[in-house]
Amino acid sequence: MVSSCKFKLIKIEHLLLWFGAEHTRDPRHPQFQELGKLWNEFVVNTNSPLVVVENDRRGTYASNTEAIRSGGEIGFMTYLAAQAGVLVKCFEPNRREEMNHIEKLFGREKTEYYYFARTVAQWHQVVQKGSIEEYVVPYLDRDRAASDWDDFDFSLSHIALIHKQLFGTKLDLSDKEFFLKIENPIRTDNPLQEVVQVSGEFRDQSVVRSVRSAWVSHDIFMVYGVGHLEAHRRGLEAA
């Protein structure tokens, strides 16, 4: 992790420290040492701290190593915040609003396939244990509940059919490089690049609005995937 992957802003005497993380569950990754150091400095020098992370999948952990192995940078920050008695918030947008925003532009098949592909990429990048199928099915169920698309089939077999229709090939969940390509907003060879970009813009704009509101009364320690760096910096510098 390099220093250019973070920034610091001050607004009306409240500090905002933004850290761009790699999504990893390896406790040996040097970003966790840097995060710990920055956190200690932040807590000592602020009066109304608030931690902002990328999702709500948080738990209770017995040690920082367990936190990282279970939840990566989000687990780590949850552990540190609990030790210091600091509140942790996630300001990601409402999933139904986001899904329906994308669906209006690209249709339900491309929209849900994108979310599915992002989950498979997450398994390959971060989880790497257990069955991919068992990992993705709860996320399909989540999207079913969130979307309110009563006439859409969120089964894995339907996703396989959509894959065939979109790409002309059989779905292969073990094809790591394919799913990393599909979730990447800057790869020009990504056939769903526009979908990914629209989703990212919607998320970033929603998160920035909520953080700006919280920043009025809190000092913010924000840890997000490094890919959000420029969008968040632009939005927050304009606050």
N, C-alpha and C positions, 0 to 999 in steps of 0.2 A: 504494500500500500504506500503510495507516495503522497506528499503533502498537498499536491494540486487537487487531490480528491476530497478536499474539505474547504469550507469557507466560514468566516465569522462576520456577523453583522450586529450592529447595535442600534436600537430604535427606542427612543424615549427611555433611556437608561436600562432597557432590557436587552440582554444578550441572546443571540441566536447562533448556535454552533452547529453546522451541518457536516456530517461525515458520510462519505461515499464508500459503502462496503461491498466487498465481494461476497456472494452468497456461498458460504462454505460452513461445514460443520467440523472442520479440523481445528482442534484447540491449539495446534502448533502454528497456525497461520499468524504471521506477525501483526496483522491488523488488530488482533485482540489485545495485544500488549499496548499498542498505540491508543486504542479505544479506552482501555483502563486508565492510562495516564491522563488522557484528555478529560475523562469523566471525573477523576479525582480533583483536577484543577477547576473544573466547572462547578462542582458541588461546593468547594471551598469559597469560590468567588461570586456566588449568586445567592439571592434571597428567596426567589420564588420559582424553583426549578420544575420543569416538566419535560418528560422524555416522549419523543414522537417516533414511532416505528412504522414499518411498512404493512404489517397485517396484525390481526387480532389473535393469531394462534400462539397464545402465551400460556405458560404453566408455572408451577412452583418447583424450584430446583434446590438441591442440597449443596451444590458447589458450582463454581463457574465452569468447570470442565463438563459437568453433566448438562449445564444450560447450553453450552455451545454444541455439544453432541446431539442434543435433542432439538434445539431451535436456532442454531447458527447465531448470527449477530443479534437477532431479535431476542432469543433466549438469553444471551449474554447481557443485553441491556435490561431485560426484565429482572434478571438476578441482581445486577448492580443497583437498579432502582429500588428493589425491595429491601436490600441491605441498608439503603439510605433513607427509606421511607418516602420515596418520590413517586408521584403518579405517572403511569405510562398510558399514552393515548395513541390510537390509530385513527387517522383522518381520511382513510380511503373512502371513495364515494360509494353510495348505495349501489349494490350489484345490479339490482333491477333497473335502475336508471341508466347505468352504464351499458348493460346488455341491450336495452331497448334503443338507446342512442345509436349503437353500432348496427343493430338489426335494421334500422330504418335506412341505412346507407348501403349495407352489404347483404342483407338477408339473414335468415336464421341459421342456415347450414354453415356458411362461412364464419358467422359470429361464434357459434358454439364450437366449431372445429378449432378456431383459434384458442379459445379457453382450454379446450382439451389438450391441444398441442403444447401450450404453455405449462400445463401440469405435467405432461410427460417429460418435457425438457427439465423441469424442476427436479423430477425423480433422478434423471441422469446426472444433473449437476450437483445436487445436494444430498439426496437420500441414499441412493445406490444400494439399497438392501430390501429384501422382501420382494414380493411380486408387484410388477408394474400395474397389472390389471387390478389387483386389490387396492393399490394406492390411488388409482384414478377414479374408480367407481364412486367413492364418496363425494368427489368433486363434481361428477356428473349429477349426482343426487342434489348437491348444493345448488347447482345451476337450475335444475328442475324447479326447486322450491323458490329460488330467487326470481326467475324469469316471468312466471305466471303465463308461460306458453303451454296451455293445456293440451294443444293438439300437436305438440312436438315430441318426438321419441328421443329420450336422452340415454338410450341404452348403448353399450359398447358396440353391439352389432350394427346399430344405425350409424354410429361414428365411422365404423369400417366401411360402410356403404358410401357415406359422404366422401371419405378419403378416396375411394375408387372413382367417384364421379368427378372430384376436383383434380386428381393427379394421374388417374389412369393406372394406378398400381395397387397392389395389395398392401393393406396396413401392416407395418412392421414396427412394433413398439420398441424393438431393440436398436432401431436405426437412430442412434444418438445424434449424428450430424444433421440428419433431416430435421429433427425437432428443434435443435438449436438454431437452425436456419429459419424455421417458421416463426419462432418467437422474436427474432432479431429485427428491429425497426429500420436498421441502416443498410442491411444487405440487399443490394439491388436484384439479386437472384432469388429473393424470397417472393413466392407468388402471392402471399398474403401480406405483403409489406404495408399496403395502405390500411388494412384492417388493424395491424399492430400499431401503426402511427396514430390512428384515430383514437384507439383505446388509450394509448399513452398520453395523448394530449388531454383527453377527458379526465383521466386520473390526476395528472399533474396540476391542471387548473383547479380541480376540486380540492386537492390537498393544500395547494398554496393559499387558497381562500380561507380555509379553516385554520391553517397555521398563522396567517396574518392576524386573524381574529384572536387567537390564543396568545399571540406575542404581545398584545396590548398590556396584559397583566402577568405574563410569565416569562421567565428566561427559558429558552428552548434548547434542548439537546436532541438533535434530529439525526437519526441513522437510517439511511435509505440505500437501495442499490445504486451503485456508482453511475449507472446509465441515466439516472434522473438529475444528475448534477446541474447541467446547463439550464434545463427548464425550470428547476426550482430556484437556481440562483437569479435568473432573470425575473421571475415572478416576485421573489422576496426582496430583491434590490429595489424594485419599483414600489414597494410598500411605503 
